[in-house]
Amino acid sequence: MKLTEQMTQLAKQAKAASRELARLTPAEKNACLLAMADALEQNGAAIKDANALDLEVGAKLGLSAAMLDRLRLDDKRSFAMAKGLREVAALPDPVGRILDERTRPNGLKLRKISTPIGVVVIIYESRPNVTADAASLCFKSGNATILRGGKEALHSNQIIARIMIEAGKRTLPKFPEHGIQVVPTPDREAVPALLALTQYVDLCMPRGGESLIRAVTDCSKVPVIKHYKGVCHVFVDAEADLKMAADIVMNAKVQRPAVCNAMETLLVDQAVAGSFLPIIGVRLDEKRVELRCDETSLAILNSALGTPHCALKAAAEQDWFTEYNDYILNVRVVDGVQAAIDHINYYGSAHSDSIVTRNEARANRFLAEVDSATVYWNASTRFTDGGEFGMGAEIGISTDKIGARGPMGLEELTSYKWLGLGNGQVRT
């Protein structure tokens, strides 16, 4: 079968399945999700075996240690997938909510209700847990999903989807098995072929690096919800609790540096730079984080660190725009909160940014003026995540301003329609 024909078949099957999914009751969907969660736990060994094959592929492809970490499915992450499915099942059903009601002077009643979007294509790299997250959220919101992971995660993605589908079929005889599909080929041409099928596909959501997201956006003929990159910042204000600031900085940078909500630039108020940078410099150096610094921070850190384990160098202009997804961090000393806001709004990606301060007025100014999807006061940027926001799993993060913004959960996977309830009204 030719690639175009293969993608058309997937999309047609998904469109038909989306009609069947829309008819399932909340109880039926939740029963399937709970069965899927149990099945993922029961098949943990098989998932790890498939993931081991993918890790071999990733190593041969030359993936960095951070990217291989994104690909790895250990027991903790497998458990988290199942936990995410149970959390999604426990959430209120997003379909059929009454969003607005009004009665016109002629007696015509209008009701705005939430509905499934239809067929959602998810394109992503590495992280195979996205397969379970995306499929569960789309299923709960009544959407059919077509999943296209990277070639480095093909074995993991296929087995996760197969386990979920088989569990759904065992639980519900009328389970629409084409409601969850994985693109079976790593051929890059599958993406533009699939995203040209506007009569079947309603929405695309790419997750991954900037190059992947731009490539998808450029070729897609269906709407795309996206964020291009995560250039996230932490600003340590002059009135910050420096111990708190150090803990937040370490969490934001090194807990998982390859994810989009990891910090890429540390901004420090000049009033505390001399005291804070030596403290945080030592801790970052212990974790082998390369530091790319402006002139002021470079002088302070050179004096404090002596001979560091990792590179300590002057930052180039392009570095401030860069999402590293690695153990590399930009450092800049700024003159006050307005300078920090200006830096973030110019160099940032409108993803996640944080201020650490005791000063409520400065915090409120930062929260109001930083133009990002998620802005924090005294908290790590790492919280920008559907699970951490109480959404269960997440389908992705959007930095768009039209439609969904920030972590996307069940509600963001619905559209709406208007119902008109009359008793013979005609327009004059």
C-alpha positions in Angstrom: 0.0 0.0 0.0 1.3 3.4 -0.9 2.1 5.8 1.9 -0.7 8.3 0.9 -3.2 5.4 0.8 -2.0 4.1 4.2 -2.4 7.5 5.9 -5.8 8.0 4.3 -6.9 4.7 5.6 -5.7 5.7 9.1 -7.5 9.0 8.9 -10.8 7.5 7.6 -10.7 4.9 10.4 -10.1 7.6 12.9 -13.0 9.7 11.6 -15.4 6.8 11.8 -14.1 5.9 15.3 -14.6 9.5 16.5 -18.3 9.2 15.7 -18.5 6.0 17.8 -16.5 7.6 20.7 -18.8 10.5 20.8 -21.6 8.1 21.7 -19.9 6.5 24.7 -21.2 7.4 28.2 -18.8 8.8 30.8 -19.1 5.6 32.8 -18.1 3.5 29.7 -15.1 5.7 29.0 -14.0 5.6 32.6 -14.3 1.8 32.8 -12.0 1.5 29.8 -9.5 3.9 31.2 -9.2 2.1 34.5 -8.8 -1.2 32.6 -6.1 0.3 30.5 -4.3 1.5 33.6 -4.4 -2.0 35.1 -3.1 -3.5 31.8 -0.2 -1.1 31.6 0.9 -2.2 35.1 0.4 -5.8 34.4 2.5 -5.6 31.2 5.3 -3.6 32.7 8.0 -6.2 31.8 6.9 -6.3 28.2 6.9 -2.5 28.0 10.4 -2.4 29.4 11.6 -5.0 26.9 10.2 -2.9 24.0 11.7 0.2 25.5 15.2 -1.5 25.7 15.1 -2.0 21.9 14.3 1.7 21.5 17.1 2.7 23.8 19.5 0.7 21.6 18.2 2.6 18.6 18.5 5.9 20.4 22.1 5.2 21.3 23.0 4.3 17.7 21.3 7.5 16.5 23.7 9.4 18.8 21.0 10.8 21.2 22.4 12.8 24.1 22.2 11.5 27.6 19.4 14.0 28.3 17.4 12.8 25.3 18.0 9.1 26.2 16.6 9.9 29.6 13.4 11.3 27.9 13.2 8.0 26.0 13.7 5.7 29.0 10.7 3.9 30.6 11.7 2.7 34.0 9.3 1.3 36.6 8.6 4.7 38.0 7.6 6.2 34.7 5.5 3.1 33.8 3.7 3.4 37.1 3.2 7.2 36.4 1.5 6.3 33.1 -1.0 4.1 34.8 -1.5 6.6 37.6 -2.2 9.3 34.9 -4.9 7.2 33.3 -6.6 6.7 36.6 -6.4 10.4 37.3 -8.0 11.1 33.9 -10.8 8.7 34.6 -11.5 10.4 37.9 -11.9 13.9 36.3 -15.3 15.3 35.3 -16.3 14.4 31.7 -15.6 17.5 29.6 -18.2 16.6 26.9 -21.8 18.0 27.2 -21.0 20.8 29.6 -23.4 23.8 29.3 -21.1 26.7 28.6 -23.8 29.3 28.1 -27.6 29.6 28.0 -29.8 32.4 26.9 -33.4 33.0 25.8 -34.1 35.6 23.1 -37.1 38.0 23.2 -38.9 35.8 20.7 -38.7 32.8 23.1 -35.9 31.0 21.2 -33.6 29.2 23.7 -29.9 29.0 22.9 -27.6 26.6 24.6 -23.8 26.4 24.1 -22.4 22.9 24.9 -18.9 21.4 24.8 -18.3 18.7 22.1 -15.4 16.6 21.0 -13.0 18.1 18.4 -13.0 14.9 16.4 -9.7 13.5 15.1 -6.5 14.7 16.7 -3.0 13.9 15.4 -0.2 14.0 18.0 3.3 14.2 16.7 6.1 13.8 19.2 9.7 12.8 19.9 11.3 10.4 22.3 9.0 10.4 25.4 6.9 7.2 24.9 4.8 8.0 28.0 3.2 10.7 25.7 1.4 7.8 24.0 -0.5 6.9 27.1 -1.1 10.5 28.1 -2.4 11.7 24.7 -4.5 8.6 24.0 -6.2 8.7 27.4 -7.0 12.4 27.2 -8.3 12.2 23.7 -10.4 9.1 24.6 -11.9 10.7 27.6 -12.8 13.8 25.6 -14.4 11.7 22.9 -11.7 12.3 20.3 -10.0 9.7 18.1 -6.2 10.1 18.1 -3.5 9.2 15.6 -0.1 9.1 17.3 3.1 9.6 15.4 6.2 9.2 17.6 9.8 9.3 16.6 11.5 6.3 15.1 13.6 6.0 18.3 10.5 5.2 20.3 8.5 3.1 17.8 8.6 -0.2 19.8 7.5 1.5 23.0 4.7 3.5 21.4 3.3 0.5 19.6 3.2 -1.8 22.6 1.6 0.9 24.9 -1.1 1.6 22.3 -1.7 -2.1 21.7 -2.1 -2.8 25.5 -4.5 0.1 25.9 -6.6 -0.9 22.9 -6.8 -4.6 23.9 -7.8 -3.6 27.5 -10.6 -1.3 26.0 -11.9 -4.1 23.8 -12.0 -6.6 26.7 -13.9 -4.0 28.8 -16.4 -2.7 26.3 -17.5 -4.9 23.3 -18.4 -1.7 21.3 -15.0 -0.2 22.0 -13.9 1.6 18.8 -10.4 0.1 18.3 -9.5 2.7 15.7 -10.0 5.4 18.3 -6.3 5.0 19.2 -3.9 4.4 16.3 -0.1 4.6 16.0 1.4 5.6 12.6 3.2 2.3 11.8 6.0 3.8 9.7 9.0 6.1 10.6 8.9 7.6 7.1 9.0 11.4 7.4 6.7 11.8 4.4 3.9 10.2 6.5 3.4 13.5 8.4 2.6 15.8 5.4 0.5 13.1 3.9 -1.6 12.8 7.0 -1.8 16.5 7.7 -3.1 17.2 4.2 -6.3 15.2 4.9 -8.5 18.1 6.1 -11.7 16.1 5.4 -10.8 13.6 8.2 -8.2 15.3 10.5 -9.4 18.2 12.7 -6.4 19.2 14.7 -2.7 18.5 15.0 -0.5 18.9 18.1 3.2 18.5 17.8 5.4 17.9 20.8 9.2 18.1 20.6 12.0 20.3 19.6 11.6 23.5 17.7 12.7 22.1 14.4 10.1 19.3 14.5 7.3 21.8 15.5 8.2 24.3 12.8 8.4 21.5 10.2 5.0 20.2 11.2 3.4 23.7 11.2 4.9 24.6 7.8 3.5 21.4 6.1 0.2 21.1 7.9 -3.1 22.0 6.2 -5.1 21.4 9.4 -5.0 23.7 12.4 -1.9 23.3 14.7 -1.7 24.0 18.4 1.9 24.4 19.5 4.8 25.8 21.3 8.0 26.2 19.4 10.4 26.0 22.3 10.8 26.4 26.0 13.2 29.2 26.8 12.2 29.5 30.4 13.7 31.9 33.0 14.1 32.2 36.8 14.7 35.8 38.1 16.2 36.1 41.5 15.1 39.5 42.8 17.0 41.7 45.3 14.6 40.7 48.0 14.7 36.9 47.4 15.2 34.3 50.0 18.5 33.1 48.6 18.2 29.6 49.9 14.7 29.3 48.4 16.1 30.8 45.2 18.9 28.3 45.0 16.6 25.3 45.5 14.2 26.6 42.8 17.0 27.2 40.4 18.5 23.7 40.9 15.1 22.1 40.4 14.2 24.2 37.4 17.5 23.4 35.6 18.8 19.9 36.6 15.8 17.8 37.7 15.1 17.0 34.0 17.0 19.4 31.7 15.6 17.9 28.5 12.0 18.9 29.0 10.4 22.1 27.7 9.7 23.6 31.2 13.3 23.4 32.3 15.0 26.7 32.9 17.5 27.9 30.2 18.4 31.3 31.6 19.0 32.5 35.2 18.6 36.2 35.8 19.9 37.7 39.0 19.4 41.2 40.4 22.7 43.0 40.6 22.0 43.8 44.3 22.3 40.1 45.3 24.5 38.8 42.4 27.7 39.0 44.5 26.2 36.9 47.3 24.0 34.5 45.2 26.0 33.6 42.2 28.9 32.0 44.2 26.4 29.9 46.1 24.4 28.7 43.0 27.6 28.5 40.9 29.1 25.8 43.2 25.9 23.8 43.2 25.5 23.9 39.4 29.1 23.0 38.9 28.7 20.0 41.1 26.0 18.8 38.6 28.3 19.5 35.7 26.2 22.4 34.3 28.0 24.5 31.7 27.5 28.2 32.3 27.3 30.8 29.6 27.5 34.2 31.2 27.2 37.9 30.7 30.3 40.0 31.6 29.3 40.7 35.2 28.2 37.2 36.1 31.3 35.7 34.4 33.6 37.8 36.6 31.8 36.8 39.8 31.7 33.1 38.9 35.3 33.0 37.7 36.4 34.3 41.0 34.1 32.0 43.0 34.7 28.7 41.1 38.4 28.9 40.3 38.7 25.8 38.1 35.2 24.5 37.4 34.3 21.0 36.4 32.4 22.3 33.4 32.9 25.1 30.9 32.4 28.7 32.1 32.3 31.0 29.2 30.9 34.3 27.8 27.4 34.1 26.4 26.9 34.9 22.7 23.8 36.8 21.7 22.1 33.7 20.2 22.5 31.9 23.5 19.8 34.0 25.1 17.3 32.7 22.5 18.4 29.0 22.8 16.6 26.0 24.3 19.4 23.7 25.2 17.5 20.7 26.6 20.9 19.8 28.2 23.1 20.7 31.2 23.8 24.2 29.9 22.6 27.4 31.5 22.7 31.1 30.6 23.4 33.5 33.4 22.8 37.3 33.3 22.9 40.0 36.0 20.1 42.6 35.5 19.3 45.9 37.1 15.9 45.3 38.8 12.6 43.7 38.0 11.9 45.8 34.9 15.1 44.7 33.3 14.2 41.1 34.0 10.8 41.5 32.4 12.3 43.2 29.4 14.8 40.4 28.9 12.2 37.7 29.2 9.7 39.3 26.9 12.5 39.8 24.3 14.4 36.6 24.4 11.9 34.2 25.9 9.5 31.8 24.2 6.3 32.7 26.2 6.4 29.3 27.9 7.2 29.5 31.7 9.0 32.1 33.8 9.4 32.6 37.5 10.4 35.3 40.0 11.8 34.6 43.4 11.1 37.4 45.8 9.6 38.4 49.2 8.4 41.7 47.6 4.7 41.3 46.7 4.6 44.4 44.6 7.5 43.3 42.4 6.0 39.8 42.2 2.7 41.2 41.0 4.4 43.4 38.5 6.3 40.4 37.1 3.2 38.2 37.0 1.2 40.9 35.2 3.9 42.0 32.6 5.7 38.8 31.7 3.9 37.7 28.5 4.1 33.9 29.0 1.6 31.1 29.1 2.6 30.4 32.8 4.2 32.8 35.2 5.3 31.8 38.7 6.1 33.5 42.0 8.4 31.6 44.3 8.0 28.3 42.4 9.9 26.3 39.9 9.1 26.4 36.2 9.0 22.6 36.2 5.3 22.8 37.4 4.1 23.7 33.9 2.6 20.2 33.3 -0.9 18.9 33.1 -0.4 16.4 35.9 1.0 19.0 38.2 -1.9 21.3 37.4 -4.4 18.7 38.4 -5.5 17.9 34.8 -4.4 14.3 35.0 -2.2 13.8 32.1 -1.6 16.5 29.5 -1.9 16.5 25.7 0.8 19.2 25.4 1.6 22.8 26.2 0.5 25.7 24.0 2.1 29.2 23.8 -0.5 30.3 21.2 -2.8 33.1 22.2 -5.8 31.9 20.2 -7.5 28.9 21.7 -5.7 26.9 24.4 -2.7 28.3 26.3 -0.5 26.6 28.8 -0.9 23.0 29.8 -3.7 21.4 27.8 -6.0 18.9 29.5 -9.5 17.6 28.9 -11.3 20.9 28.6 -8.8 22.2 26.0 -9.6 19.1 23.9 -13.2 20.1 23.3 -14.9 22.4 20.9 -18.5 23.5 21.3 -21.8 23.9 19.4 -24.9 25.9 19.8 -28.3 24.3 20.3 -31.4 26.3 19.3 -34.6 25.2 21.1 -37.7 26.7 19.6 -41.5 26.3 19.3 -42.0 27.5 15.8 -40.0 30.8 15.7 -39.2 32.2 12.2 -36.9 35.1 11.5 -38.6 38.3 10.1 
